[in-house]
Amino acid sequence: MIKLETFLIVSAILFSLGIYIIIARKNVIAILMGVELILNAASLNFVAFNKYSVPTSFSGQMFSVFIIVLAACEAVVAFAIVMSMYKNFKDINADSATTMKE
């Protein structure tokens, strides 16, 4: 049986990797992948705490499904932003988008 601490350690590693990617990368797609890692870490925490607190409840799984739907919506909006950024700046580097278009 896997302990709760193991889930929390894996979740902390995912969260730390997501934060590192967001801070270190300049590519917009890589930054979005870091955000997805953070959302996956939160989803893992919901499911793990649900499993070990109330095994007959499905509230943790419902929160995880909500996070997955939220991540899918975020990916669609982010893809539209990346395409618009590439159209206007001919680059997807986050530093190149420092000016507002009139």
Contacts in CASP RR format, 6 or more apart in sequence:
PFRMAT RR
TARGET T0000
AUTHOR 0000-0000-0000
METHOD contacts of the structure
MODEL  1
MIKLETFLIVSAILFSLGIYIIIARKNVIAILMGVELILNAASLNFVAFN
KYSVPTSFSGQMFSVFIIVLAACEAVVAFAIVMSMYKNFKDINADSATTM
KE
4 48 0 8 1.000
4 49 0 8 1.000
4 52 0 8 1.000
7 44 0 8 1.000
7 45 0 8 1.000
7 47 0 8 1.000
7 48 0 8 1.000
8 45 0 8 1.000
8 48 0 8 1.000
10 44 0 8 1.000
11 41 0 8 1.000
11 42 0 8 1.000
11 44 0 8 1.000
11 45 0 8 1.000
11 48 0 8 1.000
12 41 0 8 1.000
14 37 0 8 1.000
14 38 0 8 1.000
14 40 0 8 1.000
14 41 0 8 1.000
14 44 0 8 1.000
15 37 0 8 1.000
15 38 0 8 1.000
15 41 0 8 1.000
15 42 0 8 1.000
17 34 0 8 1.000
17 37 0 8 1.000
18 33 0 8 1.000
18 34 0 8 1.000
18 35 0 8 1.000
18 37 0 8 1.000
18 38 0 8 1.000
18 41 0 8 1.000
19 34 0 8 1.000
19 38 0 8 1.000
21 30 0 8 1.000
21 31 0 8 1.000
21 33 0 8 1.000
21 34 0 8 1.000
21 37 0 8 1.000
22 31 0 8 1.000
22 34 0 8 1.000
22 35 0 8 1.000
22 38 0 8 1.000
25 31 0 8 1.000
26 93 0 8 1.000
26 94 0 8 1.000
26 95 0 8 1.000
27 92 0 8 1.000
27 93 0 8 1.000
27 94 0 8 1.000
28 78 0 8 1.000
28 81 0 8 1.000
28 82 0 8 1.000
28 85 0 8 1.000
28 92 0 8 1.000
28 93 0 8 1.000
28 94 0 8 1.000
29 82 0 8 1.000
29 92 0 8 1.000
31 94 0 8 1.000
32 74 0 8 1.000
32 75 0 8 1.000
32 78 0 8 1.000
32 82 0 8 1.000
35 74 0 8 1.000
36 71 0 8 1.000
36 75 0 8 1.000
39 67 0 8 1.000
39 70 0 8 1.000
39 71 0 8 1.000
39 74 0 8 1.000
42 67 0 8 1.000
43 63 0 8 1.000
43 64 0 8 1.000
43 67 0 8 1.000
43 68 0 8 1.000
46 60 0 8 1.000
46 61 0 8 1.000
46 63 0 8 1.000
46 64 0 8 1.000
46 67 0 8 1.000
47 60 0 8 1.000
47 61 0 8 1.000
47 64 0 8 1.000
49 60 0 8 1.000
50 57 0 8 1.000
50 58 0 8 1.000
50 59 0 8 1.000
50 60 0 8 1.000
50 61 0 8 1.000
50 63 0 8 1.000
82 92 0 8 1.000
85 91 0 8 1.000
85 92 0 8 1.000
85 97 0 8 1.000
86 92 0 8 1.000
88 101 0 8 1.000
89 96 0 8 1.000
89 97 0 8 1.000
END
